[in-house]
Amino acid sequence: MKDHLKSNSVFLIALGLIALGAVGVLLYATPEGLGLSDDSIAYIAGARSMLNGEGYREAWLASNGPVTHFPPGFSSILALIGVSGLDPVRGARFLNALLFGASSFLLGIISWRMTKSQAAGMALAVLFAVNLSLFRAFAVAMSEPLYIFFSLAAFFTFSEYFSSEKNLWLIGTGLLVAFAYLTRYAGLALLATFLVALFLLHDTWKKRIAGAVIFIASFIPLVLAWSIRNKLVADNATNRTLVYHPLTMENLEIGIFNLTEFLVPVAAWRGGINKEPGVFILFVSAVTLAILIWVTFGGLKKFLQPNSARPEILSFTNGLYIFGYLASIISSMMLFDASTKFRLRILSPVYVSLLILFVLLGSWLWTKRAMLWRALVVLSVLFVIMFSVSDLSAAVTKLRKSGQGYASFQWYDSKAMDFLSGLPEDIRIYTNQPGPVYLYTDRPAYVLPDLVDPVTGLPRDGYEQGVEQLQAEVLAGEAALALFKSDVEDEDVQSVYMQLSDGLYLAHESRGDKIYIAFP
């Protein structure tokens, strides 16, 4: 018994050290703060709005309307951290670093429970902590790290529910899924995953229905409260409009590129794959099909033969979740949001589940007790870790030199931002970059008239009237037009910018940024 406790203690200490290392590396790599995107600034502005006692609002926009497009989870925690006096921009850095470490620790526990192997637990924790794609996902001020943490916690509590048969664990799962949904609307995929698992893995209809009722009852209250709030303040639940738009080849190419970044540890190999992706696509298709067959066989066997052995919960639910999550994302892309792409942040939850299944495969091969398989497992893990550490080290060195996105020196040293900051407070700012304008001038901005809604992909009404109003306000000395990096946009966008700036006075130009004001 003492040896068992000592072994567990050593394992937990080792996981703790891996987690602390993950926290330290992320903090070391981001001295200028986390990377920032438009969505990052929306979360940060929402948190600042909460801290100011104004509720969850679009503080980066002059309209300052209530936020419904982004769920409140990430901004709420940033606001909670902000109570200590730490601005949400800085608070996000410490939050994501802690989440990176906590997720690696939790993955170690999950792998240990899944495989009954402490070595597998430490292997998964290390593989997660040194994976460059996942590191980059956590190094940006976005909601995915918090969503991943809530998801992992939900997988763990769901497994404990089946192990102990205590409903308290199922209630905890429902609450964690609600937290995940309030962090990212993709949390609905978790809801579907666990509901399907409850029906497949329980051996009687009484348990299936009772489990589903308890789970949904735990999930609904927080989600319903958020939906009612949105309906009251904005007359919509999630600011989504049902419009069909097919997946584009460009979007699929983005997804393939990001998958190679995650699955292929050697940079030289990735370059060759991106030039000729056919074999890689076949490989990904084969892996996807294998996981689908494995999940389908295990789930249906238990459902149709209730007395048969239950699949291992953690691996089964993660395999099921991959398809639930991808289905929800593709549905969103095709029916609700044309601007969503298969970028790293969108795919990162799938990466975590794939890591879990890869470690499960390694553990299964290890149990074959053949020296060849065991040698293959050890060499594969060491090979992936070695090249991952090399890639991670290079990325950390690069990140320390400058921030990512809107946190880079190109923005915080922007002369155009200095010019805008010097404008009188009553001058309205129309811009193609309202997020960074808000961040660096501490002033809300107005969006530009546009021909097409990027979310629905449909033409916007009132474009001509919007152009006329903008130009009239600028010429009257009531507004300024700021166009950032306009020369790198495609021809259609540049054509819009030319219409907007036609007849206006160019008061400032630097690094491709142009600011127009009234004639002096």
Phi, psi and omega per residue, in radians:
M1 nan -0.777 3.140
K2 -1.108 -0.715 3.123
D3 -1.106 -0.650 3.129
H4 -1.134 -0.796 3.130
L5 -1.120 -0.703 3.131
K6 -1.112 -0.731 3.131
S7 -1.092 -0.767 3.122
N8 -1.126 -0.685 -3.131
S9 -1.127 -0.759 3.115
V10 -1.082 -0.723 3.130
F11 -1.093 -0.805 -3.127
L12 -1.152 -0.649 3.081
I13 -1.125 -0.731 3.117
A14 -1.084 -0.750 3.088
L15 -1.091 -0.693 3.113
G16 -1.079 -0.694 3.114
L17 -1.176 -0.678 3.078
I18 -1.087 -0.754 3.137
A19 -1.108 -0.771 3.112
L20 -1.099 -0.673 3.084
G21 -1.085 -0.716 3.116
A22 -1.099 -0.758 3.101
V23 -1.057 -0.820 -3.098
G24 -1.096 -0.730 -3.126
V25 -1.130 -0.736 -3.134
L26 -1.149 -0.717 3.102
L27 -1.160 -0.707 3.137
Y28 -1.108 -0.631 -3.064
A29 -1.367 -0.243 -3.019
T30 -2.188 0.977 3.138
P31 -1.115 -0.450 3.116
E32 -1.587 0.073 -3.109
G33 1.781 2.986 3.133
L34 -1.221 2.815 3.025
G35 -1.108 2.615 -3.073
L36 -2.225 2.358 3.042
S37 -2.186 -3.094 3.096
D38 -1.034 -0.769 3.136
D39 -1.145 -0.649 3.096
S40 -0.987 -0.815 -3.102
I41 -1.163 -0.580 3.079
A42 -1.091 -0.769 3.110
Y43 -1.119 -0.763 -3.117
I44 -1.141 -0.778 3.117
A45 -1.113 -0.668 3.093
G46 -1.095 -0.700 3.102
A47 -1.140 -0.740 3.110
R48 -1.097 -0.671 3.116
S49 -1.082 -0.718 3.087
M50 -1.100 -0.762 -3.135
L51 -1.096 -0.522 3.123
N52 -1.431 0.009 3.122
G53 1.369 0.312 -3.097
E54 -1.757 0.016 -3.072
G55 1.449 -3.040 -3.082
Y56 -1.514 1.715 -3.003
R57 -2.284 2.861 -3.133
E58 -1.420 1.201 -3.026
A59 -1.159 -0.326 3.137
W60 -1.388 -0.195 3.119
L61 -1.934 2.586 3.139
A62 -1.122 -0.476 3.118
S63 -1.142 -0.548 3.084
N64 0.876 0.684 -3.141
G65 -1.341 2.910 3.096
P66 -1.152 2.450 -3.140
V67 -1.454 2.218 3.007
T68 -2.221 -0.416 -3.097
H69 -1.161 -0.634 3.120
F70 -1.854 2.171 3.073
P71 -1.119 2.826 -2.890
P72 -1.575 -0.045 -2.976
G73 -1.004 -0.957 -3.082
F74 -1.105 -0.813 -3.141
S75 -1.101 -0.630 -3.125
S76 -1.123 -0.724 3.134
I77 -1.231 -0.642 3.053
L78 -1.084 -0.684 3.105
A79 -1.160 -0.674 3.109
L80 -1.096 -0.748 3.065
I81 -1.117 -0.638 -3.115
G82 -1.142 -0.339 3.089
V83 -1.036 -0.496 3.126
S84 -1.288 -0.145 -3.108
G85 1.828 -0.075 -3.132
L86 -1.498 2.151 -3.140
D87 -1.074 2.505 -3.125
P88 -0.940 -0.508 3.095
V89 -1.067 -0.780 3.117
R90 -1.368 -0.625 3.139
G91 -1.065 -0.627 3.136
A92 -1.076 -0.622 -3.132
R93 -1.112 -0.833 -3.129
F94 -1.229 -0.631 3.118
L95 -1.104 -0.867 -3.105
N96 -1.170 -0.580 3.075
A97 -1.120 -0.781 3.102
L98 -1.115 -0.692 3.120
L99 -1.160 -0.604 3.106
F100 -1.113 -0.807 3.102
G101 -1.168 -0.769 -3.123
A102 -1.112 -0.658 3.136
S103 -1.181 -0.691 3.105
S104 -1.131 -0.705 3.099
F105 -1.105 -0.813 -3.111
L106 -1.129 -0.649 3.082
L107 -1.124 -0.649 3.067
G108 -1.068 -0.742 3.096
I109 -1.125 -0.775 -3.134
I110 -1.064 -0.781 -3.142
S111 -1.131 -0.682 3.094
W112 -1.081 -0.824 3.129
R113 -1.140 -0.617 -3.066
M114 -1.279 -0.716 -3.024
T115 -1.860 -0.191 -3.036
K116 1.102 0.417 -3.107
S117 -2.198 2.127 3.082
Q118 -1.210 -0.559 3.097
A119 -1.103 -0.719 3.095
A120 -1.142 -0.625 3.097
G121 -1.089 -0.820 3.131
M122 -1.183 -0.621 3.125
A123 -1.080 -0.782 -3.127
L124 -1.170 -0.704 3.121
A125 -1.055 -0.743 -3.140
V126 -1.224 -0.766 3.141
L127 -1.030 -0.668 3.087
F128 -1.184 -0.815 -3.035
A129 -1.155 -0.496 -3.094
V130 -1.783 -0.002 -3.131
N131 -1.267 2.126 -3.034
L132 -1.147 -0.714 -3.125
S133 -1.066 -0.814 -3.123
L134 -1.229 -0.612 3.060
F135 -1.042 -0.774 3.129
R136 -1.123 -0.620 3.116
A137 -1.115 -0.632 -3.139
F138 -1.442 -0.273 -3.097
A139 -1.553 0.207 3.099
V140 -2.141 2.483 -3.110
A141 -1.334 1.329 -3.140
M142 -2.277 3.039 -3.041
S143 -1.496 -0.204 -3.067
E144 -1.029 -0.757 3.118
P145 -0.996 -0.757 3.108
L146 -1.154 -0.699 3.117
Y147 -1.097 -0.768 3.129
I148 -1.083 -0.735 3.135
F149 -1.088 -0.828 3.114
F150 -1.074 -0.665 3.134
S151 -1.109 -0.822 3.134
L152 -1.082 -0.739 3.104
A153 -1.082 -0.669 3.127
A154 -1.166 -0.714 3.079
F155 -1.043 -0.729 -3.121
F156 -1.136 -0.849 -3.108
T157 -1.153 -0.586 3.101
F158 -1.138 -0.696 3.075
S159 -1.115 -0.722 3.114
E160 -1.117 -0.580 3.107
Y161 -1.059 -0.788 -3.140
F162 -1.271 -0.533 3.127
S163 -1.239 -0.718 -3.049
S164 -1.734 -0.347 -3.053
E165 1.015 0.545 3.080
K166 -1.820 2.231 -3.062
N167 -1.142 -0.349 -3.139
L168 -1.037 -0.653 3.116
W169 -1.176 -0.613 3.118
L170 -1.230 -0.649 3.057
I171 -1.091 -0.747 3.092
G172 -1.064 -0.680 3.096
T173 -1.088 -0.771 3.117
G174 -1.047 -0.725 3.126
L175 -1.163 -0.730 3.136
L176 -1.140 -0.655 3.084
V177 -1.160 -0.647 3.059
A178 -1.104 -0.739 3.087
F179 -1.072 -0.722 3.121
A180 -1.096 -0.736 3.116
Y181 -1.116 -0.681 3.130
L182 -1.332 -0.055 3.008
T183 -1.733 -0.748 3.047
R184 -2.525 2.353 -3.138
Y185 -1.085 -0.316 3.072
A186 -1.115 -0.153 3.058
G187 -1.022 -0.292 3.044
L188 -1.042 -0.481 3.093
A189 -1.139 -0.629 3.061
L190 -1.142 -0.740 3.105
L191 -0.994 -0.848 -3.133
A192 -1.120 -0.713 -3.129
T193 -1.029 -0.868 -3.078
F194 -1.268 -0.571 3.069
L195 -1.117 -0.807 3.109
V196 -1.089 -0.736 3.140
A197 -1.096 -0.688 3.118
L198 -1.053 -0.724 -3.124
F199 -1.312 -0.583 -3.124
L200 -1.362 -0.628 -2.927
L201 -1.691 -0.368 3.035
H202 -1.315 2.655 -3.054
D203 -1.740 -0.061 3.073
T204 -2.367 2.677 3.115
W205 -1.159 -0.532 3.105
K206 -1.075 -0.807 3.129
K207 -1.183 -0.656 -3.137
R208 -1.083 -0.868 -3.091
I209 -1.210 -0.743 3.132
A210 -1.088 -0.755 3.125
G211 -1.098 -0.747 -3.142
A212 -1.118 -0.713 -3.137
V213 -1.123 -0.799 -3.139
I214 -1.103 -0.764 -3.113
F215 -1.113 -0.852 -3.130
I216 -1.141 -0.690 3.133
A217 -1.115 -0.521 3.098
S218 -1.348 -0.544 -3.093
F219 -1.400 -0.680 -2.926
I220 -1.111 -0.807 -2.949
P221 -0.941 -0.887 -3.108
L222 -1.149 -0.722 -3.134
V223 -1.172 -0.714 3.123
L224 -1.124 -0.705 3.126
A225 -1.067 -0.750 3.120
W226 -1.131 -0.734 -3.134
S227 -1.143 -0.708 3.110
I228 -1.125 -0.756 3.090
R229 -0.975 -0.826 -3.116
N230 -1.099 -0.709 3.137
K231 -1.129 -0.651 -3.109
L232 -1.262 -0.730 -3.025
V233 -1.601 -0.389 -3.057
A234 -2.373 0.007 3.110
D235 1.066 0.493 2.995
N236 -2.671 2.775 -3.053
A237 -1.504 -0.738 -3.062
T238 -2.427 0.181 -3.122
N239 0.999 0.745 3.078
R240 -2.088 2.439 3.107
T241 -2.061 2.324 -3.110
L242 -1.352 1.843 3.117
V243 -2.500 2.269 -3.121
Y244 -1.411 2.297 2.986
H245 -2.560 2.116 -3.054
P246 -1.179 2.762 3.034
L247 -1.140 2.422 -3.139
T248 -1.703 2.742 3.080
M249 -1.084 -0.632 3.104
E250 -1.032 -0.748 3.135
N251 -1.132 -0.750 3.122
L252 -1.110 -0.670 3.109
E253 -1.135 -0.654 3.068
I254 -1.069 -0.753 3.131
G255 -1.108 -0.757 3.128
I256 -1.092 -0.759 3.121
F257 -1.029 -0.807 -3.105
N258 -1.220 -0.565 3.069
L259 -1.158 -0.682 3.093
T260 -1.128 -0.649 3.103
E261 -1.040 -0.630 -3.102
F262 -1.454 -0.767 -2.967
L263 -1.519 -0.405 -3.053
V264 -1.912 1.944 -3.023
P265 -1.352 -0.256 -3.067
V266 -1.824 2.145 -3.050
A267 -1.046 -0.696 -3.117
A268 -1.100 -0.656 3.104
W269 -1.156 -0.690 -3.130
R270 -1.059 -0.692 3.136
G271 -1.061 -0.749 3.120
G272 -1.157 -0.676 -3.137
I273 -1.144 -0.723 -3.114
N274 -1.148 -0.467 3.093
K275 -1.368 -0.678 3.138
E276 -2.272 1.443 -2.987
P277 -1.437 0.009 -3.023
G278 -0.979 -0.888 -3.115
V279 -1.118 -0.689 3.131
F280 -1.112 -0.707 3.116
I281 -1.095 -0.708 3.084
L282 -1.099 -0.710 3.120
F283 -1.093 -0.835 3.130
V284 -1.084 -0.697 3.123
S285 -1.110 -0.716 3.134
A286 -1.143 -0.746 3.106
V287 -1.099 -0.772 3.136
T288 -1.077 -0.774 3.134
L289 -1.116 -0.712 3.129
A290 -1.091 -0.762 3.115
I291 -1.122 -0.728 -3.141
L292 -1.085 -0.789 3.127
I293 -1.105 -0.762 -3.133
W294 -1.077 -0.821 -3.138
V295 -1.147 -0.778 -3.108
T296 -1.113 -0.797 -3.130
F297 -1.099 -0.842 -3.120
G298 -1.112 -0.743 -3.112
G299 -1.219 -0.816 -3.109
L300 -1.204 -0.596 3.107
K301 -1.076 -0.781 3.121
K302 -1.171 -0.660 -3.115
F303 -1.213 -0.759 -3.086
L304 -1.435 -0.436 3.101
Q305 -2.188 1.389 -3.024
P306 -0.965 -0.445 -3.118
N307 -1.471 -0.079 3.132
S308 -1.319 2.910 -3.110
A309 -1.139 2.471 3.124
R310 -1.392 2.385 3.065
P311 -1.052 2.673 3.064
E312 -1.054 2.215 -2.902
I313 -1.156 -0.849 -3.017
L314 -1.105 -0.798 -3.138
S315 -1.240 -0.697 -3.126
F316 -1.097 -0.820 -3.109
T317 -1.188 -0.577 3.079
N318 -1.196 -0.692 3.066
G319 -1.105 -0.756 3.104
L320 -1.115 -0.679 -3.100
Y321 -1.126 -0.615 3.130
I322 -0.937 -0.788 -3.103
F323 -1.330 -0.625 3.079
G324 -1.126 -0.734 -3.128
Y325 -1.182 -0.820 3.141
L326 -1.088 -0.666 3.106
A327 -1.097 -0.707 -3.126
S328 -1.208 -0.677 -3.139
I329 -1.190 -0.795 3.140
I330 -1.129 -0.680 3.081
S331 -1.072 -0.736 3.121
S332 -1.101 -0.765 3.138
M333 -1.080 -0.701 -3.017
M334 -1.517 -0.385 -3.020
L335 -2.099 -0.379 -3.007
F336 -2.207 -0.691 -2.973
D337 -2.452 1.725 -3.119
A338 -1.222 -0.283 -3.094
S339 -1.439 -0.229 3.127
T340 -1.278 2.296 -3.138
K341 -2.169 2.871 3.106
F342 -1.356 1.022 3.140
R343 -1.494 3.003 -3.093
L344 -0.929 -0.851 -3.070
R345 -1.073 -0.594 -3.135
I346 -1.286 -0.662 -3.080
L347 -1.496 -0.251 -3.014
S348 -0.993 -0.672 3.088
P349 -1.078 -0.595 3.090
V350 -1.177 -0.671 3.119
Y351 -1.004 -0.734 -3.120
V352 -1.104 -0.795 3.130
S353 -1.135 -0.642 3.090
L354 -1.126 -0.708 3.074
L355 -1.020 -0.750 3.125
I356 -1.044 -0.782 -3.121
L357 -1.240 -0.582 3.081
F358 -1.117 -0.725 3.101
V359 -1.167 -0.648 3.061
L360 -1.047 -0.756 3.107
L361 -1.071 -0.768 3.107
G362 -1.078 -0.707 3.113
S363 -1.129 -0.692 3.129
W364 -1.127 -0.748 3.099
L365 -1.116 -0.633 3.137
W366 -1.097 -0.642 -3.114
T367 -1.219 -0.216 3.102
K368 -1.201 -0.296 3.043
R369 1.120 0.150 3.051
A370 -1.476 2.356 -3.096
M371 -1.024 -0.634 -3.122
L372 -1.068 -0.828 -3.123
W373 -1.157 -0.735 -3.139
R374 -1.131 -0.712 3.098
A375 -1.114 -0.687 3.124
L376 -1.106 -0.728 3.141
V377 -1.102 -0.855 -3.104
V378 -1.096 -0.821 -3.119
L379 -1.127 -0.665 3.135
S380 -1.121 -0.795 -3.139
V381 -1.107 -0.800 3.141
L382 -1.116 -0.691 3.126
F383 -1.076 -0.836 -3.122
V384 -1.132 -0.761 -3.133
I385 -1.115 -0.742 -3.103
M386 -1.060 -0.872 -3.119
F387 -1.264 -0.547 3.096
S388 -1.150 -0.734 3.113
V389 -1.105 -0.688 3.119
S390 -1.089 -0.829 3.118
D391 -1.116 -0.720 -3.115
L392 -1.133 -0.725 3.139
S393 -1.060 -0.766 3.120
A394 -1.123 -0.691 -3.135
A395 -1.179 -0.699 3.126
V396 -1.098 -0.768 3.111
T397 -1.035 -0.736 3.139
K398 -1.194 -0.729 -3.114
L399 -1.120 -0.637 -3.113
R400 -1.120 -0.432 -3.110
K401 -1.327 -0.516 -3.118
S402 -2.856 2.635 3.106
G403 -1.253 3.041 3.140
Q404 -1.761 2.615 3.044
G405 1.051 -2.268 -3.104
Y406 -1.294 -0.057 3.070
A407 -1.603 0.031 -3.088
S408 -1.367 2.866 -3.117
F409 -1.093 -0.441 3.135
Q410 -1.085 -0.416 3.139
W411 -1.725 -0.812 -3.085
Y412 -1.341 -0.178 2.994
D413 -1.838 0.272 -3.047
S414 -1.210 2.167 3.073
K415 -1.215 -0.523 3.107
A416 -1.131 -0.665 3.096
M417 -1.143 -0.696 3.087
D418 -1.064 -0.698 3.131
F419 -1.114 -0.785 3.136
L420 -1.117 -0.659 3.140
S421 -1.101 -0.475 -3.118
G422 -1.491 -0.080 3.121
L423 -1.259 2.636 3.083
P424 -0.982 2.593 -3.066
E425 -1.053 -0.498 -3.067
D426 -1.490 0.026 3.102
I427 -1.460 2.130 3.096
R428 -1.344 2.527 -3.113
I429 -2.004 1.980 2.998
Y430 -1.646 2.332 -3.056
T431 -2.737 2.737 3.016
N432 -1.482 -0.031 3.134
Q433 -2.340 1.206 -3.115
P434 -1.144 -0.533 -3.130
G435 -1.082 -1.061 3.134
P436 -1.121 -0.532 3.068
V437 -1.064 -0.771 3.082
Y438 -1.085 -0.759 -3.046
L439 -1.147 -0.736 -3.003
Y440 -1.719 -0.261 3.088
T441 -1.954 -0.158 -3.095
D442 1.028 0.612 3.120
R443 -2.310 2.359 3.066
P444 -1.199 2.689 -3.060
A445 -2.164 2.923 3.088
Y446 -1.870 2.405 3.110
V447 -1.369 2.760 -3.116
L448 -1.444 2.650 2.948
P449 -1.040 2.510 -3.082
D450 -2.454 2.602 -3.133
L451 -1.342 -0.556 -3.039
V452 -2.292 2.400 3.042
D453 -1.346 2.060 -3.074
P454 -1.158 -0.380 -3.127
V455 -1.417 -0.860 -3.107
T456 -1.554 -0.377 -3.065
G457 1.326 0.157 -3.107
L458 -1.720 2.686 3.086
P459 -1.085 2.501 3.070
R460 -1.548 2.561 3.041
D461 -1.518 2.656 3.000
G462 1.345 0.393 -3.121
Y463 -1.092 -0.837 -3.096
E464 -1.070 -0.740 3.121
Q465 -1.114 -0.642 3.115
G466 -1.126 -0.714 3.107
V467 -1.113 -0.778 -3.138
E468 -1.084 -0.741 -3.135
Q469 -1.139 -0.772 -3.141
L470 -1.046 -0.861 -3.098
Q471 -1.126 -0.661 3.126
A472 -1.113 -0.705 -3.139
E473 -1.199 -0.683 3.126
V474 -1.155 -0.818 -3.118
L475 -1.148 -0.449 3.117
A476 -1.474 -0.004 3.139
G477 1.367 0.310 -3.111
E478 -1.739 -0.223 -3.056
A479 -2.618 2.885 3.040
A480 -2.233 2.621 3.080
L481 -1.955 2.061 -3.127
A482 -2.016 2.063 3.128
L483 -2.014 2.014 -3.094
F484 -1.755 2.364 3.092
K485 0.854 0.702 -3.060
S486 -1.158 -0.429 -3.071
D487 -1.327 -0.192 -3.126
V488 -1.720 -0.036 3.136
E489 -1.354 2.858 3.116
D490 -1.272 3.017 -3.016
E491 -1.079 -0.677 -3.119
D492 -1.109 -0.751 -3.134
V493 -1.189 -0.754 3.117
Q494 -1.073 -0.579 3.089
S495 -1.113 -0.701 3.088
V496 -1.114 -0.762 -3.134
Y497 -1.089 -0.653 3.120
M498 -1.133 -0.684 3.092
Q499 -1.134 -0.726 -3.112
L500 -1.136 -0.680 -3.036
S501 -1.613 -0.055 -3.090
D502 -1.059 2.154 3.099
G503 1.461 0.082 -3.137
L504 -1.732 2.817 -3.092
Y505 -1.575 2.124 3.106
L506 -1.409 1.828 -3.064
A507 -1.615 -0.396 -3.100
H508 -2.649 2.443 3.057
E509 -2.566 2.208 3.100
S510 -2.796 2.389 3.073
R511 0.898 0.624 -3.134
G512 1.436 0.017 3.091
D513 -1.655 2.397 -3.117
K514 -2.291 2.383 3.119
I515 -2.207 2.222 -3.120
Y516 -1.966 2.380 3.093
I517 -2.385 -3.036 3.107
A518 -1.168 2.659 3.099
F519 -1.103 2.389 -3.122
P520 -1.214 nan nan
